[in-house]
Amino acid sequence: METHLTRHIASDEPRVMVVDGSKVVRKLIEQVLKADLPGVTVLPCETGAEAKQQLEAGVVDFVTTALRLPDMDGLELASHIREHAPQAYIPIVVVSGDVQERLAARTLTDAVTDYFDKSLGFHALASFIRGYVRPESNTTGDVLYVEDSRVVALATRRMMEKHGLTVLHVVSVEDALALLETAKAQGRGAGADIVLTDVNLKGELTGGDLLDRIRNEFAYGKAELPVLVMTGDDNPKNQAALIRAGANDLVEKPIEERLLITKLLFQLRVGQHARSRAAGEAA
């Protein structure tokens, strides 16, 4: 994913380009955006070629694109925008139902800022986009952080706390599991909004073991308790195995602050959307 920390757009009248081959999808996204973001200008595009023309015609503050377009792959369009955008930075978000397959295959490129799972619904997408174009002043979220290196943990914790996140740091998988068990027994759910864990840790259990326990023993889904895994292993097969085991995404080491925070904030938004939707359905 893109290595720039998301630069939010503060415009009172943001211009959002929606690229999707389905007229129904384009219309639905436009309707919810206009309801959720008064003053927004939506630029619907059916094809990548049409999107390129819109880009040449004027400034765009935000782009959503499907992965499969009638005339090209959405990632091809994202790369074109990166190379030819008239302004320095445009957030580009992939909206698709098969994002997880692309993540597992490690085929989402650096041209993409974020991704959004279409199954979360278009109202969640509107709220997600609002987080970019009209961000809240403060970031909140509880991070369960598992890292056995004191030096790395101190630096990474400072990165997260600087952006308003609350960090609960433990040095082993065993400690993390104990916290998850306690939170569950006390009726506090997972006790954290997101888990950030290294793969290789001292002790008998690895970050992969923690991931397995979270997804299978505790049965927390990817939206209910997102898990970001930090790894220094650049082997695509090993990275894909972590995604298939239930990691929401990977953060490659050494840690780059802007990339880490971008991924954390995105997964926190996804989790918040999922919990809000579940609460609404239960009411």
GULUM-238900 format. One record per atom (N, C-alpha, C): x, y, z. Coordinates in pm, whole numbers, plus 32768, in hexadecimal, padded with zeros to 4 digits. Layout:
# GULUM-238900
      X      Y      Z
      X      Y      Z
...
This chain:
# GULUM-238900
      X      Y      Z
   8054   7F89   8000
   8000   8000   8000
   8058   807C   8000
   801E   80F1   7FE8
   806C   8168   7FD3
   80BA   818E   804F
   8135   81BE   803C
   818C   81DE   80AB
   8180   826E   80DA
   811C   82B6   80AD
   8103   833D   80DE
   8095   8335   8148
   80A9   837D   81BA
   803B   838A   8218
   7FCB   83D4   81D3
   7F52   839F   81E3
   7EE1   83DA   819D
   7ED8   846F   81B9
   7EDF   84BF   814F
   7ED2   8550   815C
   7E40   8572   8148
   7DFB   8594   81B3
   7D6C   85AB   81AC
   7D4D   862D   8164
   7CDC   862E   8123
   7CAF   86A4   80D9
   7C4C   86F1   812F
   7C65   8770   8142
   7C10   87BF   819B
   7BAD   8815   814E
   7B9F   87FF   80CE
   7B49   8852   807B
   7AB8   884A   80A9
   7A71   88BE   80A1
   79E4   88BF   80C5
   798F   8878   805C
   79C0   8873   7FE0
   7976   8833   7F73
   79D2   87D0   7F2D
   79E8   875D   7F6A
   7A43   86FB   7F2E
   7A0B   86C2   7EAD
   7A66   869E   7E53
   7A43   8660   7DD3
   7A71   85CF   7DD8
   7A11   8573   7DD3
   7A2D   84E4   7DDE
   7A0F   84A0   7D59
   7A71   845D   7D20
   7A5E   8414   7CA3
   7A41   8382   7CC4
   79D1   834F   7C92
   79A6   82C5   7CAB
   79AD   8278   7C27
   7A08   8216   7C21
   7A1E   81CB   7BA5
   79EE   813B   7BB9
   7987   8116   7B70
   7950   808F   7B7A
   7901   8071   7AFC
   790D   7FF8   7AC9
   78C8   7FD3   7A4F
   7832   7FC6   7A5E
   7802   7FBC   7ADA
   7773   7FAB   7AF2
   772F   8032   7B0A
   76CC   8050   7AB8
   7681   80CC   7AC9
   7639   80CE   7B4F
   7607   8059   7B79
   75BF   804F   7BF9
   761C   806F   7C6C
   7694   8035   7C69
   76F5   804E   7CD4
   771D   80E1   7CD9
   7737   811A   7C63
   775D   81A8   7C5F
   76EF   81FF   7C9C
   7673   81E0   7C7A
   7603   822F   7CAB
   75F3   8221   7D42
   7602   81A6   7D74
   75F5   818E   7E04
   7660   81DA   7E52
   76DC   81D2   7E21
   7748   8219   7E66
   7730   82AF   7E62
   7703   82E2   7DF0
   76E7   8372   7DE4
   767B   839D   7E46
   7611   834D   7E51
   75A3   8371   7EAA
   75CF   8377   7F3C
   7619   8312   7F69
   7641   8311   7FF6
   76AA   837C   8012
   7700   8399   7FB1
   7763   8402   7FC5
   7720   848A   7FD4
   76BE   84A6   7F7F
   767A   8527   7F85
   7628   8535   8005
   75F6   84C5   8039
   75AC   84CA   80B7
   760A   84DD   812E
   7681   84A2   8126
   76DE   84A2   8196
   773F   8518   8192
   7755   854F   811B
   77B5   85BB   8109
   7773   8630   80BD
   7725   8682   8101
   76E4   86F3   80BC
   774B   874A   8075
   772D   876C   7FF8
   7788   87BF   7FAB
   77EA   8771   7F56
   77EC   86ED   7F64
   7849   869D   7F15
   7823   869F   7E81
   7886   86A0   7E2C
   7871   8690   7D9D
   78A1   8604   7D77
   7846   85B3   7D41
   7868   852A   7D1B
   787B   8524   7C84
   78EA   84EC   7C5A
   790A   84DD   7BCC
   7904   8449   7BA9
   7891   8415   7B7D
   7885   8386   7B5E
   78C5   8365   7AD8
   7912   82FA   7AD4
   7955   82CF   7A59
   7940   8239   7A47
   791A   8212   79CE
   7904   8183   79B1
   7986   813B   7992
   79E1   817F   794F
   7A5C   813E   791F
   7AD7   818A   794E
   7B4B   8146   7941
   7BC8   8186   7961
   7BE4   81FB   7904
   7BC0   81EC   7885
   7BD6   8258   7824
   7B87   82D5   784B
   7B0B   82C1   7875
   7AB8   8333   789F
   7AF4   8375   791B
   7B2A   8324   7976
   7B69   835B   79EE
   7BE4   83AE   79CA
   7C31   8380   796B
   7CA6   83CC   793E
   7C7E   8454   7906
   7C0F   8457   78BC
   7BDE   84D4   7884
   7BB3   8534   78F3
   7B6F   84FE   7959
   7B44   8551   79CA
   7BBE   858B   7A11
   7C25   853B   7A1D
   7C9F   8567   7A61
   7CE0   85DA   7A16
   7CDB   85D4   7992
   7D16   8640   7941
   7CC2   86BF   7946
   7C3F   86AF   7964
   7BE4   8721   7961
   7BEB   8777   79DE
   7C1B   8740   7A4D
   7C1F   878F   7AC8
   7C50   8741   7B3F
   7C5D   8786   7BAF
   7C92   874B   7C2A
   7C2C   86EB   7C68
   7C5D   8679   7C95
   7C0C   8616   7CDC
   7C4C   8601   7D66
   7BF9   8600   7DCF
   7C2E   85F3   7E57
   7C3A   8562   7E86
   7BEE   8509   7E48
   7BE7   847F   7E7A
   7BB5   8426   7E0A
   7BEA   83AB   7E00
   7BC3   834D   7D98
   7BA0   82C7   7DD7
   7B2C   8290   7DB0
   7B0F   8204   7DCD
   7B08   81BB   7D47
   7B3E   8144   7D44
   7B38   80F7   7CC8
   7B20   8063   7CE5
   7AD3   8025   7C8E
   7AC6   7F94   7C93
   7B47   7F56   7C60
   7B61   7EDA   7C84
   7BD7   7E95   7C52
   7BC6   7E6D   7BC0
   7B4B   7E4A   7B9B
   7B31   7E20   7B12
   7ADB   7E89   7ACC
   7B16   7ECB   7A6A
   7ACF   7F2E   7A1A
   7ABB   7EF8   798D
   7A5A   7F2E   7941
   7A40   7EF9   78BB
   7AB9   7EFC   785E
   7B12   7F5E   7870
   7B80   7F6E   7812
   7C0B   7F59   784C
   7C14   7F48   78D2
   7C98   7F36   790F
   7C89   7F08   799F
   7CF7   7EE2   79DC
   7CF9   7EC0   7A69
   7CFE   7F40   7ABB
   7CB9   7F41   7B2D
   7CB8   7FB8   7B82
   7D43   7FE1   7BB0
   7D9C   7F80   7BC0
   7E25   7F9F   7BEA
   7E72   7FE8   7B7B
   7E50   7FC8   7AFF
   7E8C   8011   7A8E
   7E61   80A2   7A91
   7DE1   80B9   7AAF
   7DAF   8142   7ABA
   7DF4   818A   7B2D
   7E04   8146   7B9F
   7E45   8184   7C13
   7ED3   81AF   7BF0
   7F1B   815C   7BA8
   7FA5   817E   7B80
   7FA5   81F7   7B23
   7F44   81FC   7AC9
   7F3B   8270   7A6D
   7F22   82F0   7ABB
   7EC8   82EA   7B1C
   7EA9   8360   7B6C
   7F25   8390   7BB6
   7F70   8331   7BEE
   7FE9   8355   7C37
   804D   839F   7BDC
   8053   8375   7B5F
   80B4   83AF   7B03
   8086   8432   7AC5
   8001   8445   7AB9
   7FD0   84B7   7A6A
   7F75   8517   7AB7
   7F5F   8500   7B38
   7F06   8559   7B82
   7F3C   85E8   7B84
   7EE5   864B   7B70
   7F13   86D6   7B6F
   7F40   8709   7BF7
   7F0C   86CC   7C65
   7F39   86F4   7CE9
   7F96   868A   7D22
   7FDA   86AE   7D8E
   8044   8658   7DC3
   800F   85D5   7DFC
   7F99   85D7   7E33
   7F69   855E   7E79
   7ED3   854E   7E6C
   7EA8   84D7   7E49
   7E19   84B4   7E47
   7E0B   842C   7E8C
   7DBC   8422   7EF7
   7DA0   839E   7F30
   7D54   8349   7ECA
   7D81   82CF   7EB4
   7D40   8271   7E58
   7D1B   81F4   7EA7
   7C9A   81D6   7EAA
   7C69   8164   7EF7
   7C27   80FE   7E9A
   7C52   8084   7EA2
   7C15   8016   7E58
   7B97   7FE9   7EA2
   7B27   7FE3   7E5B
   7AA9   7FB4   7E93
   7A84   7F34   7E4A
   7A88   7EC4   7E90
   7A75   7E44   7E4B
   7A49   7DD7   7EAC
   7A0E   7D70   7E72
   79E7   7CFC   7EC2
   7A53   7C92   7EC9
   7AC0   7CA3   7E7B
   7B29   7C3D   7E7C
   7BB0   7C76   7EA6
   7BAA   7CDD   7EFC
   7C25   7D1A   7F2D
   7C7B   7CB4   7F78
   7C3B   7C5E   7FC6
   7C89   7BFF   8016
   7CDC   7BA1   7FBD
   7CA3   7B79   7F4A
   7CEE   7B23   7EEF
   7D69   7B6D   7EB9
   7D59   7BED   7E9B
   7DC9   7C3C   7E6A
   7E33   7C4D   7ED7
   7E03   7C62   7F54
   7E62   7C6F   7FC2
   7EB1   7BEE   7FD5
   7E6B   7B7D   7FCE
   7EAF   7AFC   7FE0
   7F16   7AE5   7F73
   7EF7   7B11   7EFB
   7F55   7AFF   7E8C
   7FBF   7B6D   7E89
   7FB2   7BD0   7EE5
   8010   7C40   7EEE
   8015   7C8E   7E6A
   7F9F   7CA3   7E2D
   7F9C   7CE6   7DAB
   7F63   7D73   7DB0
   7F45   7DA6   7E29
   7F1E   7E32   7E32
   7F9E   7E85   7E30
   7FA2   7EEE   7DDF
   801E   7F35   7DC6
   802C   7FB0   7E1F
   80A4   7FEC   7E18
   80BF   8064   7E67
   806D   80DB   7E39
   8030   80D3   7DC3
   7FDD   8142   7D93
   7F5C   8150   7DE4
   7F34   80E6   7E28
   7EB7   80E5   7E74
   7ED0   8119   7F02
   7E7D   8177   7F2E
   7E88   81AB   7FB5
   7E4B   814A   801A
   7DD0   8120   7FFF
   7D85   80C7   8058
   7D2C   806C   8005
   7CEB   8011   8048
   7C89   7FBC   8006
   7C0E   7FB4   805E
   7B9C   7F98   801F
   7B1F   7F8F   8069
   7AD1   7F17   8039
   7AA6   7EC3   8096
   7A5A   7E4B   8076
   79C8   7E71   805D
   799A   7E59   7FE3
   7913   7E82   7FBC
   78A8   7E43   8014
   78C5   7DD0   804F
   7860   7D8C   80A1
   783B   7DDC   811D
   788E   7E3E   8144
   786F   7E91   81B8
   77FC   7EF1   819D
   77DD   7F08   811D
   776B   7F5C   80FA
   7794   7FE9   80D3
   7740   8028   8081
   7761   80AB   804B
   7755   811B   80B3
   7700   8109   8118
   76F9   816E   8181
   777C   816F   81D0
   77B5   80FA   81E6
   7837   80F3   8229
   78A2   8133   81D1
   7896   811F   814D
   78F5   815C   80F0
   78EE   81F4   80F8
   7875   822B   8100
   7867   82BC   810A
   78AA   82F1   8189
   7896   82AB   81F6
   78D6   82D3   8273
   796D   82C8   8269
   7999   8260   8224
   7A28   8249   820F
   7A66   82BD   81BF
   7A22   82E5   8154
   7A54   8354   8101
   7A53   83D6   8151
   79EC   83E9   81A2
   79E6   8461   81F5
   7A5F   846B   8250
   7A93   83F8   827C
   7B0A   83F8   82D0
   7B83   8434   828B
   7B81   8431   8205
   7BED   846E   81B7
   7BD2   8501   819A
   7B5C   851E   8164
   7B44   85A5   8132
   7B18   8606   819F
   7ADD   85D1   820B
   7AB9   8624   827D
   7ADC   85D9   82FD
   7B5C   85CF   8319
   7B89   857C   838A
   7B63   85B7   8411
   7B51   855D   8472
   7B3E   8589   84FC
   7BC3   85C0   852F
   7BBB   8619   8590
   7C35   8658   85C2
   7C8B   85F8   8612
   7C4D   8595   8651
   7C99   8538   86A5
   7C89   84A9   8677
   7CF3   845D   8682
   7CF0   83CE   8663
   7CE8   8381   86E5
   7C8F   8321   86EC
   7C85   82CF   8764
   7C88   823C   873E
   7CB6   81EB   8799
   7CBA   815C   8783
   7D1E   811B   87E1
   7CFE   80A2   880F
   7D55   8057   8869
   7D9F   7FEC   881B
   7E23   7FF1   881F
   7E78   7F94   87D6
   7EBA   7F34   8838
   7EA3   7EB1   8826
   7EEE   7E4B   886F
   7F6A   7E2E   881E
   7FDD   7E55   8851
   805B   7E52   8807
   80B8   7DE8   8844
   80E0   7D88   87F1
   8133   7D18   881F
   81BD   7D22   87DE
   8222   7D40   882E
   82AB   7D51   87FD
   830D   7D36   8870
   8370   7CDF   8859
   83CC   7CBB   88C5
   844C   7D0D   88C7
   8461   7D60   8863
   84D7   7DB7   8863
   84B5   7E3C   88A7
   84F9   7E5B   8914
   84DC   7ED5   895F
   84F3   7F51   8908
   8560   7F51   88BA
   8581   7FC5   8868
   8519   7FDA   87FB
   84F6   7F6E   87B3
   8492   7F78   8748
   840B   7FA0   8782
   83E7   7F65   87F4
   8365   7F81   8831
   835A   8013   885A
   83C5   804B   8891
   83C2   80D6   88BD
   83AD   8133   8847
   83F6   811C   87DB
   83EB   8172   8765
   8362   8167   8724
   8331   80EA   8716
   82B1   80D4   86D2
   823D   8106   8727
   8249   80F4   87AA
   81E0   8126   8803
   81D4   81BE   87F9
   8245   8201   87F2
   8243   8293   87E5
   8201   82BE   8763
   821A   8272   86F7
   81D9   8291   8678
   8142   828F   8687
   810F   8228   86C7
   807E   8217   86D3
   8041   827D   8732
   8083   8293   87A3
   804B   82F1   8806
   804D   8380   87D2
   80AC   839F   877E
   80B4   8424   8743
   8039   8442   86EF
   7FF9   83D9   86BA
   7F83   83EB   8666
   7F01   83D2   86B4
   7F0A   83D3   8738
   7E92   83CB   878B
   7E64   8340   87B0
   7EB0   82DA   878D
   7E88   8251   87AD
   7EB5   822B   883A
   7E64   81D9   887D
   7E87   81A4   8900
   7EC7   811C   88EE
   7F3F   8109   8922
   7F8D   8090   8909
   7F9D   803F   8988
   7F76   7FC0   8981
   7F8E   7F61   89ED
   7FFA   7F01   89BC
   8074   7F10   89ED
   80E5   7EC2   89BB
   8100   7E4A   8A14
   810F   7DD5   89D5
   813A   7D5C   8A1A
   81AE   7D1F   89CB
   81FD   7CCA   8A0E
   8277   7C98   89CF
   826A   7C0A   8999
   81F8   7BC9   89B0
   81EB   7B3E   8982
   815C   7B20   8959
   814D   7AB8   8909
   80C9   7A89   88E1
   807B   7A59   895B
   80C3   7A18   89B6
   8081   79E7   8A30
   8040   7A5A   8A7D
   8086   7ACA   8A88
   804E   7B3F   8ACD
   7FD5   7B77   8A82
   7FDF   7B79   89FD
   7F70   7BAC   89AC
   7EF5   7B54   89BC
   7F08   7AD1   89BC
   7E98   7A75   89CC
   7E57   7A85   8A55
   7EA9   7A9C   8ABB
   7E73   7AAF   8B41
   7E1A   7B2B   8B46
   7E44   7B96   8B04
   7DF4   7C10   8B00
   7D71   7BFA   8AB5
   7D78   7BB1   8A45
   7CFF   7B93   89F9
   7C9E   7B3E   8A4A
   7CD3   7ADC   8A93
   7C7F   7A86   8AE8
   7C3B   7AD8   8B55
   7C87   7B31   8B95
   7C50   7B83   8C01
   7BE1   7BDE   8BCE
   7BFB   7C1F   8B5D
   7B97   7C79   8B24
   7B16   7C2D   8B01
   7B26   7BB7   8AC8
   7AB1   7B67   8AA4
   7A63   7B3D   8B20
   7AAB   7B12   8B89
   7A69   7AE6   8C05
   7A1F   7B59   8C49
   7A52   7BD2   8C39
   7A15   7C47   8C77
   79A9   7C87   8C20
   798E   7C49   8BAB
   7926   7C7D   8B53
   794E   7CFB   8B09
   79D2   7D10   8AF5
   7A03   7D86   8AAF
   7A2B   7D67   8A1F
   79F4   7CFA   89E8
   7A19   7CD3   8961
   7AAB   7CAE   895A
   7AF0   7CE2   88F5
   7B7E   7CC2   88E5
   7BD6   7D16   8941
   7BA0   7D85   8975
   7BEF   7DDA   89CB
   7C4C   7E37   897F
   7C49   7E31   88FA
   7C99   7E88   88A4
   7C50   7E97   881F
   7C71   7F01   87D7
   7C32   7F18   8755
   7C80   7ED8   86E3
   7D01   7EBF   86FA
   7D57   7E88   8692
   7DD1   7E48   86D4
   7E0A   7DE3   8691
   7E84   7DA2   86C2
   7EF3   7DBC   865E
   7F66   7DE5   8691
   7FDF   7DF5   8641
   8049   7D9A   867C
   8075   7D36   862F
   80D3   7CD5   8667
   8146   7CB7   8609
   81BA   7CA4   8644
   822C   7C72   85F8
   8216   7BDD   85DE
   825B   7BA6   857C
   8251   7B17   8561
   82AD   7AC8   85BD
   832B   7AEB   85BE
   838E   7AA1   860C
   839D   7ADF   8696
   8377   7A92   86FB
   8379   7AC1   8785
   83BD   7A59   87DE
   83F7   7A88   884B
   8433   7A2C   88AA
   83C5   79DC   88EF
   83E4   7960   8910
   8380   790A   894D
   8353   789E   88ED
   82F6   784D   8917
   82CB   77DA   88C8
   826D   7802   8857
   8224   786F   8868
   81BE   7894   8806
   81EC   7909   87B0
   81C4   7907   8731
   81E7   7970   86D2
   816F   79CA   86B6
   8187   7A33   866A
   8119   7A88   863F
   80B4   7A3B   85EB
   80E3   79D8   85A0
   8089   7983   8554
   802E   7933   85AE
   8064   7904   8620
   8012   78BC   8681
   7FA7   7917   86BC
   7FCC   7993   86D9
   7F6B   79F3   870F
   7EFC   7A0B   86AA
   7F21   7A1B   862D
   7EBE   7A2E   85C3
   7E5E   79B9   85BD
   7E94   793F   85C4
   7E41   78C7   85C0
   7DE0   78C2   8636
   7E0F   78E3   86AD
   7DB8   78E0   8723
   7D49   7949   8719
   7D6C   79BF   86E8
   7D08   7A29   86DC
   7C9A   7A03   867B
   7CC1   79C9   860A
   7C5D   79A8   85A3
   7C11   7928   85C1
   7C50   78C8   8600
   7C10   7845   8613
   7BE2   782A   86A2
   7C36   7843   8705
   7C0F   7829   8790
   7BAF   7894   87C4
   7BD3   7913   87B0
   7B7B   7980   87DB
   7B0E   799D   8774
   7B25   7973   86F9
   7AC4   7983   868B
   7AA4   7A14   866E
   7B07   7A6B   867A
   7AF5   7AF6   8652
   7B10   7B02   85BD
   7AAF   7B3B   8574
   7AC1   7B4E   84E4
   7B1D   7BC2   84C7
   7B3E   7BD3   8447
   7B9D   7C3C   841E
   7B6A   7CC8   843C
   7AE7   7CDC   8431
   7AB0   7D60   844E
   7A9E   7D72   84E4
   7A7B   7D07   852A
   7A63   7D10   85BB
   7AE3   7D30   8607
   7B53   7CEF   85E2
   7BD4   7D0C   861F
   7C3F   7D04   85B2
   7C5B   7D75   8572
   7CC1   7D75   850A
   7D4A   7D52   8545
   7D9B   7D0D   84F5
   7E23   7CE9   851E
   7E84   7D13   84B1
   7EE4   7D68   84D5
   7F52   7D8C   847C
   7FCD   7D3F   84AA
   8010   7CFE   844D
   8086   7CAF   846E
   8103   7CF3   8436
   8165   7D08   848C
   81E4   7D42   8463
   8245   7CD1   8441
   8287   7CDB   83CF
   82E2   7C72   83A6
   8357   7CA9   8358
   83CA   7C6C   836D
   8441   7C8E   831F
   8457   7C2C   82AE
   83FB   7BCE   829F
   8404   7B67   8237
   83C0   7B9A   81B8
   8410   7BB0   814F
   83D5   7BE4   80D3
   83B2   7B76   806F
   83B0   7AF8   809E
   8389   7A89   8049
   82F2   7A90   802E
   82C7   7AA0   7FB0
   8238   7AAF   7F92
   81E4   7A39   7FC4
   8219   79C0   7FBE
   81CC   794B   7FEB
   81B1   7951   8081
   8217   7978   80CE
   8205   7983   815F
   81A7   79F5   8182
   81AF   7A64   8138
   8154   7AD3   814F
   80C5   7AAB   812F
   80B4   7A64   80BF
   802D   7A38   8097
   7FF3   79D9   80FF
   8048   7984   813B
   8019   7925   81A0
   7FE1   796F   821A
   801E   79DF   8240
   7FED   7A2D   82B1
   7F66   7A6C   8290
   7F55   7A9E   8217
   7ED5   7AD7   81EE
   7E68   7A6C   81F0
   7E89   79F8   81B9
   7E25   798B   81B5
   7E04   7959   8242
   7E62   7966   829F
   7E49   793A   8329
   7DF2   799D   8375
   7DD9   7A11   833A
   7D7E   7A6F   837B
   7DB5   7AF8   8398
   7E31   7B16   836F
   7E65   7B9D   8381
   7E1A   7BFD   8325
   7DF5   7C70   8359
   7DB4   7CD4   8305
   7E16   7D0E   82A1
   7E92   7D21   82CD
   7EF9   7D59   8277
   7F7F   7D44   82BA
   7FEA   7D60   8270
   8072   7D51   82A1
   80B8   7DD8   82A3
   8114   7DE8   8300
   816B   7E5D   8306
   81FA   7E28   8300
   8240   7E48   8296
   82C7   7E13   8287
   8329   7E63   82DC
   8389   7E19   8315
   83F1   7E57   8367
   846D   7E71   8311
   84BA   7EDA   832F
   84A9   7F38   839F
   842C   7F8F   838E
   83F0   7FB4   83FE
   8371   7FFD   83FD
   8383   808A   83C7
   832D   80AE   836A
   8328   8137   8335
   82AC   8178   836F
   82BE   81E4   83BA
   8251   821E   840A
   81D5   823E   83B9
   81E5   8282   8349
   816F   82AD   82FD
   8120   8237   82CA
   8165   81CE   82A0
   8121   8156   8270
   80D8   8110   82E1
   811B   8101   8353
   80DE   80BF   83C7
   805E   8107   83F1
   8066   818B   8401
   7FF2   81D6   8430
   7F80   81D3   83CB
   7FA1   81DC   834A
   7F39   81D2   82E3
   7EED   814F   82EE
   7F38   80E1   82FD
   7EF8   805E   8305
   7EA8   804F   8386
   7EDE   807E   83F6
   7E97   8075   8475
   7E14   80C4   8471
   7E19   813F   8441
   7DA0   8191   843F
   7D36   8156   83E4
   7D61   811E   8374
   7D01   80E1   831A
   7CBC   806A   835D
   7D0A   8010   8399
   7CCF   7F9A   83D7
   7C77   7FC1   844E
   7C9B   802A   8495
   7C46   805A   8502
   7BC0   808A   84CC
   7BC2   80D0   845A
   7B44   80FE   841E
   7AED   8088   83F5
   7B2A   8023   83B8
   7ADF   7FAC   838F
   7A9E   7F6B   8408
   7AEA   7F5C   8474
   7AB4   7F20   84EE
   7A42   7F70   8529
   7A52   7FF4   852A
   79E9   804B   855F
   7969   803F   850C
   7978   803B   8487
   7903   802B   8431
   78BA   7FA7   844F
   7909   7F3C   845D
   78CE   7EB8   8474
   7884   7EB3   84F9
   78C1   7EED   8560
   7880   7EEB   85E4
   7802   7F40   85E5
   7807   7FB2   859F
   778F   8007   859A
   771E   7FC1   8551
   7741   7F7C   84E5
   76DB   7F34   8498
   769F   7EC3   84EB
   76F4   7E79   8534
   76C5   7E0B   8587
   766B   7E3F   85F7
   768F   7EB2   8632
   763E   7EEC   869C
   75B5   7F17   8666
   75B5   7F4D   85ED
   7538   7F78   85AF
   74DC   7F02   8591
   7516   7E94   8564
   74C6   7E1D   8545
   7490   7DDD   85C3
   74DA   7DE8   8633
   74AF   7DAA   86B0
   7444   7DFE   86F7
   743E   7E80   86D5
   73DE   7EDB   8719
   734E   7EBE   86EF
